[in-house]
Amino acid sequence: MKIDHRVFFITGGASGLGAATACMLIAAGGRVAIADLNREKGEALATELGSSARFIATDVANEASGRAAVDATLSAFGALHGLIACAGIAPAEKVLGKGEPPELALFAKVVQINLIGAFNLTRHAATAMARNEPTETGERGVIINTASIAAFEAQVGQAAYAASKGGVVAMTLPIARELSRYGIRVMAIAPGVMETPMLLDMPQAVQDSLD
């Protein structure tokens, strides 16, 4: 896809991989909606990037918030051509870390944000992209969901994170097959270890195990 003058929606866009992606897209002539819960960082980045960037407060795991964020992007820029889903959390917790089972709510929260959040934005973005006029090659949009190497090679304490990212990998192919008829490409990427706020929030022992 040509980036120049195209509109991209980036979840988790205020920091880490999402922020780096926003900077790259702006440098290449794109326009970006920085979707994040962190208003302070998101607004600061949007201001730094200039008039081609907007911050949109977004809770990816909330159905209404996801829809409202895509609608706000369409209102601000008039179209949506790309979704890059980077939002996620990675709390580390062992199954028998302290001799007792961990709270199930934490596992559910990780899946809700990392997997269901990615699907939530995928469905709303796809609906918007399907309305685009196709390019000369028939393309209407692209969706890139961020999985992780942990989907294939996770460490102790990463059961919830690995399960959520494995889900992202698993849903990519059927969605890609479905949306191909509309000219919307769908893919997942599986980054390795990067020094992002997500990594730095992990306990030091977990960080050391990932080296």
C-alpha positions as CSV (number, residue, x, y, z in Angstrom):
1,M,0.0,0.0,0.0
2,K,1.1,3.5,-0.7
3,I,1.5,5.4,2.5
4,D,1.4,9.0,1.2
5,H,-1.9,10.6,2.1
6,R,-3.4,7.4,3.5
7,V,-5.0,7.3,6.9
8,F,-3.8,4.8,9.5
9,F,-5.4,3.9,12.9
10,I,-2.8,2.7,15.5
11,T,-3.9,1.2,18.8
12,G,-1.4,1.5,21.6
13,G,-0.1,4.4,19.5
14,A,1.2,6.5,22.4
15,S,4.2,4.5,23.2
16,G,6.5,1.7,22.2
17,L,6.0,-0.1,18.9
18,G,2.8,1.9,18.2
19,A,4.5,5.3,18.7
20,A,7.4,4.3,16.5
21,T,5.0,3.2,13.8
22,A,3.1,6.5,14.0
23,C,6.4,8.4,13.5
24,M,7.4,6.3,10.5
25,L,4.0,6.7,8.8
26,I,4.0,10.4,9.3
27,A,7.6,10.6,7.9
28,A,6.4,8.7,4.8
29,G,3.5,11.1,4.2
30,G,0.7,9.3,6.0
31,R,-1.9,10.5,8.4
32,V,-2.4,8.8,11.7
33,A,-5.0,8.4,14.5
34,I,-3.1,7.6,17.7
35,A,-5.5,5.5,19.7
36,D,-4.5,4.9,23.3
37,L,-5.8,5.1,26.9
38,N,-2.9,7.3,27.9
39,R,-4.2,10.8,27.0
40,E,-1.1,12.7,28.2
41,K,1.4,10.7,26.1
42,G,-1.0,10.4,23.2
43,E,-1.7,14.1,23.0
44,A,2.0,15.0,23.4
45,L,2.9,12.7,20.5
46,A,0.1,14.0,18.3
47,T,1.3,17.6,18.9
48,E,4.9,16.6,18.1
49,L,3.9,14.9,14.9
50,G,1.8,17.9,13.7
51,S,-1.4,18.4,11.8
52,S,-1.4,14.9,10.2
53,A,-1.8,13.2,13.6
54,R,-4.7,13.1,16.0
55,F,-5.0,11.5,19.4
56,I,-8.2,9.6,20.0
57,A,-8.8,8.2,23.5
58,T,-9.6,4.5,23.0
59,D,-10.3,1.4,25.1
60,V,-9.8,-1.3,22.6
61,A,-11.6,-3.9,24.7
62,N,-14.7,-1.8,25.0
63,E,-17.2,-2.3,22.1
64,A,-18.6,1.3,22.1
65,S,-15.1,2.9,22.5
66,G,-13.8,0.9,19.5
67,R,-16.6,2.0,17.3
68,A,-16.5,5.6,18.5
69,A,-12.7,5.7,17.8
70,V,-13.1,4.6,14.2
71,D,-15.9,7.0,13.7
72,A,-13.8,9.8,15.1
73,T,-11.0,8.9,12.7
74,L,-13.4,9.0,9.8
75,S,-14.7,12.4,11.0
76,A,-11.1,13.8,11.3
77,F,-9.6,12.4,8.1
78,G,-12.5,11.4,5.9
79,A,-11.3,7.8,5.4
80,L,-9.5,4.9,6.9
81,H,-7.0,2.8,5.0
82,G,-4.9,0.9,7.6
83,L,-5.2,-0.5,11.1
84,I,-2.1,-1.3,13.0
85,A,-3.1,-3.0,16.3
86,C,-0.3,-2.6,18.8
87,A,-2.3,-2.3,22.1
88,G,-1.6,-4.9,24.7
89,I,-0.6,-5.8,28.2
90,A,1.8,-8.5,29.4
91,P,1.5,-9.2,33.1
92,A,3.6,-12.2,34.2
93,E,2.1,-14.7,36.6
94,K,2.9,-18.3,37.3
95,V,0.2,-21.0,37.5
96,L,1.7,-22.1,40.9
97,G,3.8,-19.1,41.7
98,K,2.9,-18.9,45.4
99,G,1.4,-22.3,45.9
100,E,-2.1,-21.0,45.1
101,P,-3.8,-20.6,41.7
102,P,-3.6,-17.1,40.3
103,E,-6.7,-14.9,40.0
104,L,-8.6,-15.9,36.8
105,A,-9.6,-12.3,36.3
106,L,-6.0,-11.4,35.3
107,F,-5.9,-14.1,32.6
108,A,-9.3,-12.9,31.3
109,K,-8.1,-9.3,31.3
110,V,-5.1,-10.1,29.1
111,V,-7.2,-12.0,26.6
112,Q,-9.8,-9.2,26.6
113,I,-7.3,-6.5,25.7
114,N,-4.8,-8.4,23.5
115,L,-7.1,-10.7,21.6
116,I,-10.7,-9.4,21.8
117,G,-9.4,-5.9,21.6
118,A,-7.6,-6.7,18.4
119,F,-10.8,-8.3,16.9
120,N,-13.0,-5.4,18.1
121,L,-10.9,-2.9,16.1
122,T,-10.5,-5.3,13.2
123,R,-14.2,-5.5,12.7
124,H,-14.9,-1.8,12.9
125,A,-11.9,-0.9,10.7
126,A,-12.9,-3.5,8.1
127,T,-16.4,-2.1,7.9
128,A,-15.0,1.4,7.2
129,M,-12.4,0.1,4.7
130,A,-14.9,-1.8,2.7
131,R,-16.5,1.5,1.8
132,N,-13.3,2.9,0.3
133,E,-13.0,3.1,-3.5
134,P,-10.5,0.4,-4.6
135,T,-7.1,1.4,-6.0
136,E,-6.0,0.4,-9.5
137,T,-4.9,-3.0,-8.0
138,G,-8.2,-3.5,-6.2
139,E,-6.9,-2.7,-2.7
140,R,-9.2,-1.0,-0.1
141,G,-7.2,-1.4,3.1
142,V,-4.8,-3.3,5.2
143,I,-5.0,-4.6,8.8
144,I,-1.9,-5.6,10.7
145,N,-2.4,-7.2,14.1
146,T,0.5,-7.5,16.4
147,A,1.0,-11.0,17.8
148,S,4.3,-12.0,19.4
149,I,7.1,-14.5,19.4
150,A,5.5,-15.6,22.7
151,A,2.7,-17.2,20.6
152,F,5.3,-19.7,19.5
153,E,8.1,-19.6,22.2
154,A,6.7,-18.3,25.5
155,Q,8.5,-18.4,28.8
156,V,7.4,-19.3,32.4
157,G,4.8,-16.8,33.6
158,Q,3.6,-15.9,30.1
159,A,0.6,-18.3,29.8
160,A,-2.0,-15.6,29.5
161,Y,0.1,-13.4,27.2
162,A,1.0,-16.4,25.0
163,A,-2.6,-17.6,24.8
164,S,-3.8,-14.1,23.8
165,K,-1.2,-13.7,21.1
166,G,-1.7,-17.3,19.9
167,G,-5.3,-16.3,19.4
168,V,-4.3,-13.3,17.3
169,V,-2.3,-15.6,15.1
170,A,-5.1,-18.1,14.8
171,M,-7.8,-15.6,13.8
172,T,-5.6,-13.9,11.1
173,L,-6.0,-16.5,8.3
174,P,-9.8,-16.9,8.4
175,I,-10.3,-13.1,8.6
176,A,-7.8,-12.6,5.7
177,R,-9.6,-15.2,3.6
178,E,-12.9,-13.5,4.3
179,L,-11.8,-9.9,3.6
180,S,-9.7,-10.6,0.6
181,R,-12.9,-10.4,-1.6
182,Y,-13.2,-6.8,-0.5
183,G,-9.6,-5.9,-1.3
184,I,-8.6,-5.8,2.4
185,R,-5.3,-7.5,3.3
186,V,-5.0,-8.9,6.8
187,M,-1.8,-10.1,8.4
188,A,-0.2,-10.7,11.8
189,I,3.4,-9.9,12.8
190,A,5.2,-11.6,15.6
191,P,7.9,-9.3,17.0
192,G,10.6,-10.6,19.3
193,V,11.9,-8.9,22.4
194,M,12.0,-5.1,22.3
195,E,12.7,-2.5,25.0
196,T,9.3,-1.0,25.2
197,P,7.2,0.1,28.2
198,M,5.5,-3.3,28.1
199,L,8.8,-5.2,28.6
200,L,10.1,-2.7,31.2
201,D,6.9,-3.2,33.3
202,M,7.7,-6.9,33.6
203,P,9.5,-8.2,36.8
204,Q,13.2,-8.2,36.3
205,A,13.4,-12.0,36.6
206,V,11.0,-12.2,33.6
207,Q,13.0,-9.7,31.6
208,D,16.2,-11.7,32.3
209,S,14.6,-14.9,31.1
210,L,13.9,-13.3,27.8
211,D,17.5,-12.4,27.0
